[in-house]
């Protein structure tokens, strides 16, 4: 089986991982849910990643859930893009040189 990771966007801020599981399970086995939260406040940032057990289950979820209304918000469901390596940012010394 080929697990497929989905991006789920425009979620209501009060949604829980259990809510997402209930929404996605009718389309197949849910392996993992990663609800993205703000590190400072702990509040949902309005998007999540859901990993389905097979590509068929993932496609069924996309076909049936993308554009549907969840608690007054039209959600976006599509296949997640692989995360790109982000280059480490080189920190400048606020433009000042220590050389004399």
C-alpha positions, 0 to 999 in steps of 0.5 A: 500500500502507498500511503499518501499525505494530504494538505487540508486548508482553510480549516475552522480554528476550533477543529480538533484532530478527532474532528478531522479523523471523523471527516476523513475516515469514511474514505479510508484508513487514516494513519496520521493527522498533524494539525498545525498549531501556533507555537506561541498560542497553541491555537490552530493555524487553520491547516493540517496534514492527513496521511491516508493508508492508500493513494485510492483512499486519498483520492476519494477524500480529495474528490469528496471533501475538496470544496466542502463546507466544514463549520462555515468554511470551504475547506481545501483538500489536495495532495501535499507537496514534498517539503523543500529543504529550506536553506539556513539563513545567515544572520547578519550583525544588523549591518555593522562590521566589527572590523576597525 
